[in-house]
């Protein structure tokens, strides 16, 4: 065991060292450690908040992506319906136009047929008149035949 004097001076030196450390070193060191602990806690809270925010943003992005996909599908569906409607209307209009063309063609054919029949009747009538004229010229070349023909007509008039 050491001597009492040595022990006393060691105790005084150690106490003085503790007081100096407490006064000038431990305060700033503890303050620095507390500040460091607080900054670490703040960083952890900030990281946790960022993680939560990132999760919210990710779910928000997924929601926006789903909405965009639904909107795209809606637009594509509307475009298909519009296309089908346009095709259906075009077919309907084409059918109506084809019917009009057919009716006009039928009417034109009927008019042409009537005109052709009328022209044929006219030609036949003209040929008949010419033929009758030639026959009458031959028959009526003689005066006795003319008188006989007139008499036949008169007899027919009386009979009718």
BELPEKA-V653304 format. One record per backbone hydrogen bond with DSSP energy under -1.0 kcal/mol. CO is the residue of the C=O (numbers start at 0). NH is the residue of the N-H. E is the energy in kcal/mol with one decimal. If there is no record, write none. Layout:
co->[CO & CO]
nh->[NH & NH]
e->[E & E]
This chain:
co->[2 & 3 & 4 & 5 & 6 & 7 & 8 & 9 & 10 & 11 & 12 & 13 & 14 & 15 & 16 & 17 & 18 & 19 & 20 & 20 & 24 & 25 & 26 & 27 & 28 & 29 & 30 & 31 & 32 & 33 & 34 & 35 & 36 & 37 & 38 & 39 & 40 & 41 & 42 & 43 & 44 & 45 & 46 & 47 & 48 & 49 & 50 & 51 & 52 & 53 & 54 & 55 & 56 & 57 & 58 & 59 & 60 & 61 & 62 & 63 & 64 & 65 & 66 & 67 & 68 & 69 & 70 & 71 & 72 & 73 & 74 & 75 & 76 & 77 & 78 & 79 & 80 & 81 & 82 & 83 & 84 & 85 & 86 & 87 & 88 & 89 & 90 & 91 & 92 & 93 & 94 & 95 & 96 & 97 & 98 & 99 & 100 & 101 & 102 & 103 & 104 & 105 & 106 & 107 & 108 & 109 & 110 & 111 & 112 & 113 & 114 & 115 & 116 & 117 & 118 & 119 & 120 & 121 & 122 & 123 & 124 & 125 & 126 & 127 & 128 & 129 & 130 & 131 & 132 & 133 & 134 & 135 & 141 & 142 & 143 & 144 & 145 & 146 & 147 & 148 & 149 & 150 & 151 & 152 & 153 & 154 & 155]
nh->[6 & 7 & 8 & 9 & 10 & 11 & 12 & 13 & 14 & 15 & 16 & 17 & 18 & 19 & 20 & 21 & 22 & 23 & 24 & 25 & 28 & 29 & 30 & 31 & 32 & 33 & 34 & 35 & 36 & 37 & 38 & 39 & 40 & 41 & 42 & 43 & 44 & 45 & 46 & 47 & 48 & 49 & 50 & 51 & 52 & 53 & 54 & 55 & 56 & 57 & 58 & 59 & 60 & 61 & 62 & 63 & 64 & 65 & 66 & 67 & 68 & 69 & 70 & 71 & 72 & 73 & 74 & 75 & 76 & 77 & 78 & 79 & 80 & 81 & 82 & 83 & 84 & 85 & 86 & 87 & 88 & 89 & 90 & 91 & 92 & 93 & 94 & 95 & 96 & 97 & 98 & 99 & 100 & 101 & 102 & 103 & 104 & 105 & 106 & 107 & 108 & 109 & 110 & 111 & 112 & 113 & 114 & 115 & 116 & 117 & 118 & 119 & 120 & 121 & 122 & 123 & 124 & 125 & 126 & 127 & 128 & 129 & 130 & 131 & 132 & 133 & 134 & 135 & 136 & 137 & 138 & 139 & 145 & 146 & 147 & 148 & 149 & 150 & 151 & 152 & 153 & 154 & 155 & 156 & 157 & 158 & 159]
e->[-2.5 & -2.9 & -2.7 & -2.2 & -2.4 & -2.5 & -2.5 & -2.6 & -2.5 & -2.8 & -2.5 & -2.6 & -2.9 & -2.4 & -2.8 & -3.1 & -2.7 & -3.2 & -1.8 & -4.2 & -2.7 & -3.6 & -2.9 & -2.9 & -2.7 & -3.1 & -3.1 & -2.6 & -2.7 & -2.8 & -2.7 & -2.4 & -2.6 & -2.9 & -2.4 & -2.7 & -2.9 & -2.9 & -2.6 & -2.8 & -3.1 & -2.7 & -2.5 & -2.6 & -3.2 & -2.9 & -2.3 & -2.7 & -3.1 & -2.8 & -2.8 & -2.8 & -3.2 & -2.5 & -2.4 & -2.8 & -2.8 & -2.7 & -2.6 & -2.6 & -2.4 & -2.6 & -2.7 & -2.6 & -2.6 & -2.4 & -2.6 & -2.7 & -2.5 & -2.7 & -2.5 & -2.4 & -2.7 & -2.6 & -2.6 & -3.0 & -2.5 & -2.8 & -2.7 & -2.8 & -2.9 & -2.7 & -2.6 & -2.5 & -3.0 & -2.6 & -2.6 & -2.6 & -2.9 & -2.7 & -2.5 & -2.4 & -2.6 & -2.7 & -2.8 & -2.9 & -2.6 & -2.8 & -2.9 & -2.7 & -2.8 & -2.8 & -2.7 & -2.6 & -2.8 & -2.8 & -2.7 & -2.7 & -2.9 & -2.7 & -2.5 & -2.8 & -2.8 & -2.4 & -2.8 & -3.1 & -2.9 & -2.8 & -3.1 & -2.9 & -2.7 & -2.7 & -3.2 & -3.3 & -2.8 & -2.6 & -2.7 & -3.0 & -2.5 & -2.1 & -2.9 & -3.3 & -1.6 & -2.2 & -2.1 & -2.4 & -2.5 & -2.3 & -2.1 & -2.1 & -2.3 & -2.3 & -2.1 & -2.1 & -1.9 & -1.5 & -1.8]
